[in-house]
Amino acid sequence: MTEACTLCPRRCGARRDETRGGGFCRLPDTMRIARIAPHLWEEPPISGQRGTGAVFFSGCTLRCVYCQNRAVSHTGEGRAFTPAELAESLRRLVEEKGVHTVSFITATPFTERILETLAIYRPPVPLVWNTSGYETVETLRRLEGIIDIYLPDLKHLTPRMAKLCCGAPDYFEAASAAIREMVRQTGLPQIGEDGIMRRGTLIRHLILPGLTGESVALLEWVKENLPGGIPVSVMSQYVPNPDSGVPGLNRRITKRETARVEEALLRLGLPGFTQEQSSASEDYVPGFNGDGDFV
C-alpha cells in the first residue's frame, strides 16, 4: 500500500491500495497497463526498424485536454499487472519481438512497482522513461542509474495555459527542473552504430494552435539553459478535441505555424526532429486494452 503518495509534483498525499486510489490520478498501487507491444512511431533513435517495446501505463498525472490517448490517460483503461507478470512481458518484447529499446510511458504513479519489476528482469536494451515532463526531482533520483534515456515533453511556458490545458499552473516550474535533472543523469545523447540511442535526454514539444510564441520561447529556454547537443523533437501531430473547452484549440495547426517553430529550431542551432503534418491523424493512435494489445 502506498501512503501519502508524493511521486508527482501535485504531491496529493493520496492513499493508494491494491484496488483503489485517491488524489488526482485516482490510480491504485497495483500497476494498470493498457498496452504492451512494439511501437514503431517514436523518434528514429528510439524506435529504429523493429520498434520500441512500449508499455502504456493507465492514468496520468496531467490529463491534458488535448491528449490523443484519452482512453488511457483520462479513463484509466487497462489491466492489472504484478511485477512478475510485467517482467515476463518485457522478456518477450526483447527475446521474441527484438525491440531496440523498452519504453515506460506515463509510468510515474507506478515507480515503485517498476523498480520491483526491473529487479526481477532488467532488459538488455536501453530503458526509456517517456513522460509528460511533470516530474519531481526526488522521484527521478530514484531512477538514476536505472533509466538510460529520458523522453520528456516540454509542453507549456505560462501558468495560465498550463492551468487551462492540464490543471497544473506549476507545469513549467516542475518540468524545467525535472529536465535539468534528467540531463544531469544521462548527459548528451549517445548513439550506437545502428542509429539507436544508448543514453541521453531527448525533449519533445507539441505545437498547439495559436501558441507558437510559447513554442519559440520554450526552444529558447532549451538553448539558454541546457548543454548544447540536447535534441528537441518538434511535433505537428496535434488533433483537435472538440470537448477540450479551451478557446482556440478547436482547430488544427497551420503550415505557417509549423514553419515558424521549425525555423526557430534551425535558427537556434538545436539538433532534433520535425514531423510531417500528415502525422496529425488518429490513425497513429494505437489500440488499447484489446486481446491483441499485449505481447
BALOBA-1460 file (C-alpha; in Angstrom, 3 decimals):
// residues 295
<rec num="1" residu="m" x="0.000" y="0.000" z="0.000"/>
<rec num="2" residu="t" x="1.211" y="3.498" z="-0.849"/>
<rec num="3" residu="e" x="0.647" y="6.008" z="1.930"/>
<rec num="4" residu="a" x="0.723" y="9.766" z="1.364"/>
<rec num="5" residu="c" x="1.767" y="9.498" z="-2.289"/>
<rec num="6" residu="t" x="4.063" y="12.332" z="-3.406"/>
<rec num="7" residu="l" x="5.500" y="10.790" z="-6.568"/>
<rec num="8" residu="c" x="4.420" y="13.645" z="-8.886"/>
<rec num="9" residu="p" x="4.508" y="17.433" z="-8.374"/>
<rec num="10" residu="r" x="0.878" y="17.521" z="-7.260"/>
<rec num="11" residu="r" x="2.022" y="15.802" z="-4.033"/>
<rec num="12" residu="c" x="-1.577" y="14.810" z="-3.276"/>
<rec num="13" residu="g" x="-0.689" y="12.730" z="-0.262"/>
<rec num="14" residu="a" x="-3.255" y="10.228" z="-1.542"/>
<rec num="15" residu="r" x="-3.583" y="6.783" z="-0.038"/>
<rec num="16" residu="r" x="-3.420" y="4.065" z="-2.688"/>
<rec num="17" residu="d" x="-4.026" y="0.376" z="-2.023"/>
<rec num="18" residu="e" x="-4.118" y="-2.679" z="-4.302"/>
<rec num="19" residu="t" x="-7.508" y="-1.862" z="-5.822"/>
<rec num="20" residu="r" x="-8.230" y="1.804" z="-5.160"/>
<rec num="21" residu="g" x="-6.527" y="5.163" z="-5.389"/>
<rec num="22" residu="g" x="-7.277" y="8.709" z="-4.403"/>
<rec num="23" residu="g" x="-5.723" y="12.013" z="-5.345"/>
<rec num="24" residu="f" x="-5.537" y="13.425" z="-8.847"/>
<rec num="25" residu="c" x="-4.542" y="10.262" z="-10.735"/>
<rec num="26" residu="r" x="-7.060" y="8.029" z="-8.918"/>
<rec num="27" residu="l" x="-4.773" y="5.055" z="-9.556"/>
<rec num="28" residu="p" x="-4.347" y="2.040" z="-7.279"/>
<rec num="29" residu="d" x="-0.958" y="0.871" z="-6.068"/>
<rec num="30" residu="t" x="-1.198" y="-2.172" z="-8.371"/>
<rec num="31" residu="m" x="0.103" y="-1.446" z="-11.862"/>
<rec num="32" residu="r" x="-2.555" y="-0.895" z="-14.517"/>
<rec num="33" residu="i" x="-1.380" y="-1.216" z="-18.115"/>
<rec num="34" residu="a" x="-3.328" y="-0.614" z="-21.333"/>
<rec num="35" residu="r" x="-0.853" y="-1.869" z="-23.925"/>
<rec num="36" residu="i" x="2.446" y="-3.780" z="-24.131"/>
<rec num="37" residu="a" x="3.686" y="-4.138" z="-27.701"/>
<rec num="38" residu="p" x="6.334" y="-2.988" z="-30.181"/>
<rec num="39" residu="h" x="5.714" y="0.624" z="-31.228"/>
<rec num="40" residu="l" x="7.193" y="1.988" z="-34.457"/>
<rec num="41" residu="w" x="6.185" y="5.654" z="-34.305"/>
<rec num="42" residu="e" x="8.605" y="7.184" z="-31.838"/>
<rec num="43" residu="e" x="11.683" y="9.172" z="-32.886"/>
<rec num="44" residu="p" x="14.120" y="7.169" z="-35.093"/>
<rec num="45" residu="p" x="16.806" y="6.648" z="-32.403"/>
<rec num="46" residu="i" x="14.135" y="5.244" z="-30.074"/>
<rec num="47" residu="s" x="12.119" y="3.044" z="-32.464"/>
<rec num="48" residu="g" x="14.636" y="2.105" z="-35.138"/>
<rec num="49" residu="q" x="13.383" y="-0.552" z="-37.556"/>
<rec num="50" residu="r" x="11.907" y="-3.008" z="-35.044"/>
<rec num="51" residu="g" x="10.291" y="-0.556" z="-32.661"/>
<rec num="52" residu="t" x="10.454" y="0.243" z="-29.012"/>
<rec num="53" residu="g" x="8.790" y="-2.098" z="-26.550"/>
<rec num="54" residu="a" x="6.086" y="0.323" z="-25.434"/>
<rec num="55" residu="v" x="4.416" y="-0.182" z="-22.057"/>
<rec num="56" residu="f" x="1.459" y="2.220" z="-21.855"/>
<rec num="57" residu="f" x="0.505" y="2.683" z="-18.207"/>
<rec num="58" residu="s" x="-3.056" y="3.656" z="-17.330"/>
<rec num="59" residu="g" x="-3.893" y="7.072" z="-15.968"/>
<rec num="60" residu="c" x="-1.859" y="10.265" z="-15.959"/>
<rec num="61" residu="t" x="-0.668" y="12.971" z="-13.596"/>
<rec num="62" residu="l" x="-1.758" y="15.691" z="-16.069"/>
<rec num="63" residu="r" x="-4.729" y="14.543" z="-18.212"/>
<rec num="64" residu="c" x="-4.207" y="17.272" z="-20.821"/>
<rec num="65" residu="v" x="-7.406" y="18.327" z="-22.573"/>
<rec num="66" residu="y" x="-5.814" y="17.626" z="-25.973"/>
<rec num="67" residu="c" x="-4.412" y="14.164" z="-25.180"/>
<rec num="68" residu="q" x="-4.678" y="11.704" z="-28.070"/>
<rec num="69" residu="n" x="-4.590" y="8.738" z="-25.689"/>
<rec num="70" residu="r" x="-7.641" y="9.815" z="-23.702"/>
<rec num="71" residu="a" x="-8.926" y="6.263" z="-23.299"/>
<rec num="72" residu="v" x="-5.858" y="5.591" z="-21.179"/>
<rec num="73" residu="s" x="-4.964" y="8.928" z="-19.621"/>
<rec num="74" residu="h" x="-8.478" y="10.114" z="-18.715"/>
<rec num="75" residu="t" x="-10.422" y="6.919" z="-18.005"/>
<rec num="76" residu="g" x="-7.675" y="4.659" z="-16.664"/>
<rec num="77" residu="e" x="-8.494" y="1.851" z="-19.074"/>
<rec num="78" residu="g" x="-6.171" y="-1.106" z="-18.601"/>
<rec num="79" residu="r" x="-5.422" y="-4.380" z="-16.848"/>
<rec num="80" residu="a" x="-3.731" y="-5.165" z="-13.542"/>
<rec num="81" residu="f" x="-0.149" y="-6.464" z="-13.699"/>
<rec num="82" residu="t" x="2.165" y="-7.743" z="-10.999"/>
<rec num="83" residu="p" x="5.905" y="-7.024" z="-11.251"/>
<rec num="84" residu="a" x="6.496" y="-10.676" z="-12.177"/>
<rec num="85" residu="e" x="3.922" y="-10.512" z="-14.985"/>
<rec num="86" residu="l" x="5.362" y="-7.298" z="-16.387"/>
<rec num="87" residu="a" x="8.880" y="-8.726" z="-16.172"/>
<rec num="88" residu="e" x="7.787" y="-11.673" z="-18.313"/>
<rec num="89" residu="s" x="6.212" y="-9.316" z="-20.870"/>
<rec num="90" residu="l" x="9.444" y="-7.321" z="-21.060"/>
<rec num="91" residu="r" x="11.343" y="-10.538" z="-21.671"/>
<rec num="92" residu="r" x="9.024" y="-11.400" z="-24.588"/>
<rec num="93" residu="l" x="9.401" y="-7.916" z="-26.072"/>
<rec num="94" residu="v" x="13.162" y="-8.310" z="-26.186"/>
<rec num="95" residu="e" x="13.625" y="-12.017" z="-26.900"/>
<rec num="96" residu="e" x="10.659" y="-12.659" z="-29.221"/>
<rec num="97" residu="k" x="9.954" y="-9.261" z="-30.803"/>
<rec num="98" residu="g" x="13.520" y="-7.980" z="-30.948"/>
<rec num="99" residu="v" x="12.729" y="-4.397" z="-29.883"/>
<rec num="100" residu="h" x="15.606" y="-1.909" z="-29.816"/>
<rec num="101" residu="t" x="14.510" y="-0.213" z="-26.582"/>
<rec num="102" residu="v" x="11.851" y="-0.562" z="-23.879"/>
<rec num="103" residu="s" x="9.684" y="2.479" z="-23.096"/>
<rec num="104" residu="f" x="7.772" y="3.094" z="-19.867"/>
<rec num="105" residu="i" x="5.043" y="5.570" z="-20.854"/>
<rec num="106" residu="t" x="3.358" y="7.822" z="-18.234"/>
<rec num="107" residu="a" x="4.674" y="5.473" z="-15.563"/>
<rec num="108" residu="t" x="5.299" y="7.852" z="-12.647"/>
<rec num="109" residu="p" x="2.481" y="6.641" z="-10.335"/>
<rec num="110" residu="f" x="3.916" y="3.114" z="-10.528"/>
<rec num="111" residu="t" x="7.585" y="3.977" z="-9.990"/>
<rec num="112" residu="e" x="7.991" y="1.617" z="-7.034"/>
<rec num="113" residu="r" x="6.416" y="-1.336" z="-8.853"/>
<rec num="114" residu="i" x="8.581" y="-0.727" z="-11.925"/>
<rec num="115" residu="l" x="11.686" y="-0.843" z="-9.764"/>
<rec num="116" residu="e" x="10.445" y="-4.169" z="-8.391"/>
<rec num="117" residu="t" x="9.889" y="-5.395" z="-11.958"/>
<rec num="118" residu="l" x="13.419" y="-4.463" z="-13.030"/>
<rec num="119" residu="a" x="14.849" y="-6.272" z="-10.014"/>
<rec num="120" residu="i" x="13.271" y="-9.437" z="-11.485"/>
<rec num="121" residu="y" x="14.305" y="-8.830" z="-15.106"/>
<rec num="122" residu="r" x="16.370" y="-5.960" z="-16.455"/>
<rec num="123" residu="p" x="16.072" y="-5.937" z="-20.275"/>
<rec num="124" residu="p" x="19.464" y="-5.871" z="-22.036"/>
<rec num="125" residu="v" x="18.385" y="-2.877" z="-24.137"/>
<rec num="126" residu="p" x="18.153" y="0.838" z="-23.279"/>
<rec num="127" residu="l" x="15.273" y="1.738" z="-20.956"/>
<rec num="128" residu="v" x="13.259" y="4.846" z="-21.851"/>
<rec num="129" residu="w" x="11.222" y="6.961" z="-19.408"/>
<rec num="130" residu="n" x="8.574" y="8.527" z="-21.695"/>
<rec num="131" residu="t" x="6.982" y="11.284" z="-19.652"/>
<rec num="132" residu="s" x="4.893" y="14.444" z="-19.735"/>
<rec num="133" residu="g" x="7.807" y="16.168" z="-18.047"/>
<rec num="134" residu="y" x="5.666" y="16.768" z="-14.955"/>
<rec num="135" residu="e" x="8.009" y="15.028" z="-12.537"/>
<rec num="136" residu="t" x="9.671" y="15.687" z="-9.217"/>
<rec num="137" residu="v" x="13.437" y="15.664" z="-8.909"/>
<rec num="138" residu="e" x="13.058" y="13.311" z="-5.937"/>
<rec num="139" residu="t" x="11.248" y="10.655" z="-7.980"/>
<rec num="140" residu="l" x="13.717" y="10.983" z="-10.847"/>
<rec num="141" residu="r" x="16.603" y="10.365" z="-8.471"/>
<rec num="142" residu="r" x="15.048" y="7.005" z="-7.634"/>
<rec num="143" residu="l" x="15.596" y="6.154" z="-11.307"/>
<rec num="144" residu="e" x="19.207" y="7.309" z="-11.575"/>
<rec num="145" residu="g" x="21.436" y="4.574" z="-12.941"/>
<rec num="146" residu="i" x="18.387" y="2.547" z="-13.989"/>
<rec num="147" residu="i" x="16.777" y="4.594" z="-16.773"/>
<rec num="148" residu="d" x="19.085" y="5.114" z="-19.751"/>
<rec num="149" residu="i" x="17.043" y="7.548" z="-21.834"/>
<rec num="150" residu="y" x="14.640" y="10.271" z="-20.771"/>
<rec num="151" residu="l" x="11.991" y="11.298" z="-23.309"/>
<rec num="152" residu="p" x="10.157" y="14.211" z="-21.648"/>
<rec num="153" residu="d" x="7.601" y="16.587" z="-23.075"/>
<rec num="154" residu="l" x="8.113" y="20.305" z="-22.607"/>
<rec num="155" residu="k" x="4.526" y="21.443" z="-23.070"/>
<rec num="156" residu="h" x="3.705" y="24.853" z="-21.626"/>
<rec num="157" residu="l" x="5.515" y="28.001" z="-20.557"/>
<rec num="158" residu="t" x="2.881" y="30.176" z="-18.896"/>
<rec num="159" residu="p" x="0.908" y="29.221" z="-15.765"/>
<rec num="160" residu="r" x="-2.293" y="30.337" z="-17.490"/>
<rec num="161" residu="m" x="-2.055" y="27.891" z="-20.402"/>
<rec num="162" residu="a" x="-0.752" y="25.095" z="-18.192"/>
<rec num="163" residu="k" x="-3.734" y="25.558" z="-15.874"/>
<rec num="164" residu="l" x="-6.224" y="25.668" z="-18.760"/>
<rec num="165" residu="c" x="-4.790" y="22.642" z="-20.560"/>
<rec num="166" residu="c" x="-3.687" y="20.348" z="-17.744"/>
<rec num="167" residu="g" x="-4.759" y="21.844" z="-14.429"/>
<rec num="168" residu="a" x="-1.126" y="22.388" z="-13.419"/>
<rec num="169" residu="p" x="-0.142" y="26.071" z="-13.301"/>
<rec num="170" residu="d" x="3.261" y="24.989" z="-11.965"/>
<rec num="171" residu="y" x="3.939" y="22.854" z="-15.046"/>
<rec num="172" residu="f" x="6.918" y="24.814" z="-16.398"/>
<rec num="173" residu="e" x="8.482" y="25.212" z="-12.969"/>
<rec num="174" residu="a" x="8.288" y="21.453" z="-12.391"/>
<rec num="175" residu="a" x="9.185" y="20.349" z="-15.918"/>
<rec num="176" residu="s" x="12.180" y="22.657" z="-16.292"/>
<rec num="177" residu="a" x="13.658" y="21.409" z="-13.005"/>
<rec num="178" residu="a" x="12.900" y="17.806" z="-13.986"/>
<rec num="179" residu="i" x="14.546" y="18.137" z="-17.408"/>
<rec num="180" residu="r" x="17.667" y="19.648" z="-15.853"/>
<rec num="181" residu="e" x="17.824" y="16.600" z="-13.575"/>
<rec num="182" residu="m" x="17.319" y="14.203" z="-16.498"/>
<rec num="183" residu="v" x="20.176" y="15.830" z="-18.391"/>
<rec num="184" residu="r" x="22.377" y="15.714" z="-15.296"/>
<rec num="185" residu="q" x="21.786" y="11.971" z="-15.009"/>
<rec num="186" residu="t" x="22.191" y="10.978" z="-18.634"/>
<rec num="187" residu="g" x="24.315" y="13.668" z="-20.297"/>
<rec num="188" residu="l" x="24.386" y="14.283" z="-24.026"/>
<rec num="189" residu="p" x="22.840" y="11.655" z="-26.315"/>
<rec num="190" residu="q" x="24.995" y="8.662" z="-27.130"/>
<rec num="191" residu="i" x="24.049" y="6.976" z="-30.415"/>
<rec num="192" residu="g" x="25.216" y="3.497" z="-31.405"/>
<rec num="193" residu="e" x="26.434" y="2.464" z="-34.835"/>
<rec num="194" residu="d" x="22.943" y="1.135" z="-35.531"/>
<rec num="195" residu="g" x="21.454" y="4.610" z="-35.003"/>
<rec num="196" residu="i" x="19.786" y="3.673" z="-31.700"/>
<rec num="197" residu="m" x="20.236" y="5.943" z="-28.691"/>
<rec num="198" residu="r" x="22.018" y="4.247" z="-25.824"/>
<rec num="199" residu="r" x="21.817" y="7.058" z="-23.306"/>
<rec num="200" residu="g" x="20.737" y="10.683" z="-23.053"/>
<rec num="201" residu="t" x="17.736" y="13.003" z="-22.976"/>
<rec num="202" residu="l" x="15.542" y="13.877" z="-25.961"/>
<rec num="203" residu="i" x="12.924" y="16.601" z="-25.415"/>
<rec num="204" residu="r" x="9.560" y="16.664" z="-27.179"/>
<rec num="205" residu="h" x="7.378" y="19.682" z="-27.862"/>
<rec num="206" residu="l" x="3.893" y="19.580" z="-29.385"/>
<rec num="207" residu="i" x="2.930" y="22.674" z="-31.389"/>
<rec num="208" residu="l" x="-0.517" y="23.945" z="-30.389"/>
<rec num="209" residu="p" x="-2.728" y="26.264" z="-32.482"/>
<rec num="210" residu="g" x="-2.258" y="29.939" z="-31.649"/>
<rec num="211" residu="l" x="0.594" y="29.244" z="-29.228"/>
<rec num="212" residu="t" x="3.681" y="29.353" z="-31.432"/>
<rec num="213" residu="g" x="5.029" y="32.244" z="-29.353"/>
<rec num="214" residu="e" x="5.194" y="29.873" z="-26.383"/>
<rec num="215" residu="s" x="6.781" y="27.213" z="-28.574"/>
<rec num="216" residu="v" x="9.579" y="29.539" z="-29.659"/>
<rec num="217" residu="a" x="10.149" y="30.721" z="-26.078"/>
<rec num="218" residu="l" x="10.446" y="27.130" z="-24.880"/>
<rec num="219" residu="l" x="13.018" y="26.367" z="-27.574"/>
<rec num="220" residu="e" x="14.942" y="29.456" z="-26.477"/>
<rec num="221" residu="w" x="14.864" y="28.169" z="-22.896"/>
<rec num="222" residu="v" x="16.390" y="24.875" z="-24.045"/>
<rec num="223" residu="k" x="19.119" y="26.746" z="-25.921"/>
<rec num="224" residu="e" x="19.943" y="29.008" z="-22.969"/>
<rec num="225" residu="n" x="19.679" y="26.541" z="-20.095"/>
<rec num="226" residu="l" x="20.795" y="23.104" z="-21.301"/>
<rec num="227" residu="p" x="24.084" y="21.841" z="-22.720"/>
<rec num="228" residu="g" x="24.493" y="22.176" z="-26.462"/>
<rec num="229" residu="g" x="23.572" y="18.945" z="-28.184"/>
<rec num="230" residu="i" x="20.339" y="18.133" z="-26.315"/>
<rec num="231" residu="p" x="17.906" y="17.382" z="-29.173"/>
<rec num="232" residu="v" x="14.319" y="18.566" z="-29.455"/>
<rec num="233" residu="s" x="11.587" y="16.747" z="-31.363"/>
<rec num="234" residu="v" x="9.098" y="19.317" z="-32.674"/>
<rec num="235" residu="m" x="5.754" y="17.589" z="-33.195"/>
<rec num="236" residu="s" x="2.988" y="18.781" z="-35.506"/>
<rec num="237" residu="q" x="0.607" y="15.903" z="-34.768"/>
<rec num="238" residu="y" x="-1.994" y="17.957" z="-32.861"/>
<rec num="239" residu="v" x="-5.532" y="16.652" z="-33.422"/>
<rec num="240" residu="p" x="-8.307" y="18.887" z="-32.043"/>
<rec num="241" residu="n" x="-10.503" y="17.558" z="-29.258"/>
<rec num="242" residu="p" x="-13.954" y="19.165" z="-29.665"/>
<rec num="243" residu="d" x="-14.586" y="18.691" z="-25.954"/>
<rec num="244" residu="s" x="-11.429" y="20.436" z="-24.743"/>
<rec num="245" residu="g" x="-13.266" y="23.537" z="-23.557"/>
<rec num="246" residu="v" x="-10.173" y="25.689" z="-24.227"/>
<rec num="247" residu="p" x="-10.739" y="28.566" z="-26.688"/>
<rec num="248" residu="g" x="-8.541" y="28.333" z="-29.767"/>
<rec num="249" residu="l" x="-7.716" y="24.643" z="-29.508"/>
<rec num="250" residu="n" x="-10.616" y="23.574" z="-31.722"/>
<rec num="251" residu="r" x="-8.594" y="23.645" z="-34.963"/>
<rec num="252" residu="r" x="-5.526" y="22.046" z="-36.459"/>
<rec num="253" residu="i" x="-2.236" y="23.909" z="-36.607"/>
<rec num="254" residu="t" x="-1.434" y="25.645" z="-39.887"/>
<rec num="255" residu="k" x="1.559" y="25.167" z="-42.151"/>
<rec num="256" residu="r" x="2.620" y="28.693" z="-41.236"/>
<rec num="257" residu="e" x="2.574" y="27.858" z="-37.521"/>
<rec num="258" residu="t" x="4.593" y="24.713" z="-38.090"/>
<rec num="259" residu="a" x="7.116" y="26.597" z="-40.223"/>
<rec num="260" residu="r" x="7.577" y="29.293" z="-37.549"/>
<rec num="261" residu="v" x="8.525" y="26.766" z="-34.876"/>
<rec num="262" residu="e" x="10.702" y="24.677" z="-37.167"/>
<rec num="263" residu="e" x="12.526" y="27.817" z="-38.314"/>
<rec num="264" residu="a" x="13.199" y="28.688" z="-34.659"/>
<rec num="265" residu="l" x="14.683" y="25.231" z="-34.105"/>
<rec num="266" residu="l" x="17.079" y="25.826" z="-37.002"/>
<rec num="267" residu="r" x="17.842" y="29.450" z="-36.046"/>
<rec num="268" residu="l" x="18.792" y="28.402" z="-32.531"/>
<rec num="269" residu="g" x="21.005" y="25.613" z="-33.842"/>
<rec num="270" residu="l" x="19.204" y="22.945" z="-31.827"/>
<rec num="271" residu="p" x="19.581" y="19.363" z="-33.079"/>
<rec num="272" residu="g" x="16.389" y="17.382" z="-33.310"/>
<rec num="273" residu="f" x="13.487" y="16.149" z="-35.364"/>
<rec num="274" residu="t" x="10.416" y="17.505" z="-37.116"/>
<rec num="275" residu="q" x="7.237" y="15.776" z="-38.275"/>
<rec num="276" residu="e" x="5.229" y="15.810" z="-41.448"/>
<rec num="277" residu="q" x="1.797" y="17.366" z="-40.842"/>
<rec num="278" residu="s" x="0.262" y="14.130" z="-42.126"/>
<rec num="279" residu="s" x="1.103" y="12.736" z="-38.682"/>
<rec num="280" residu="a" x="-1.823" y="14.778" z="-37.302"/>
<rec num="281" residu="s" x="-4.170" y="11.825" z="-37.505"/>
<rec num="282" residu="e" x="-5.774" y="9.477" z="-35.028"/>
<rec num="283" residu="d" x="-4.577" y="6.671" z="-37.319"/>
<rec num="284" residu="y" x="-1.312" y="6.834" z="-35.366"/>
<rec num="285" residu="v" x="-3.008" y="6.200" z="-32.021"/>
<rec num="286" residu="p" x="-2.506" y="2.517" z="-31.097"/>
<rec num="287" residu="g" x="-5.195" y="0.223" z="-29.797"/>
<rec num="288" residu="f" x="-5.580" y="-0.168" z="-26.057"/>
<rec num="289" residu="n" x="-6.671" y="-2.977" z="-23.765"/>
<rec num="290" residu="g" x="-7.731" y="-5.369" z="-26.518"/>
<rec num="291" residu="d" x="-6.758" y="-9.013" z="-26.680"/>
<rec num="292" residu="g" x="-4.145" y="-8.225" z="-29.321"/>
<rec num="293" residu="d" x="-2.628" y="-5.295" z="-27.437"/>
<rec num="294" residu="f" x="-0.404" y="-7.318" z="-25.111"/>
<rec num="295" residu="v" x="2.622" y="-9.415" z="-26.100"/>
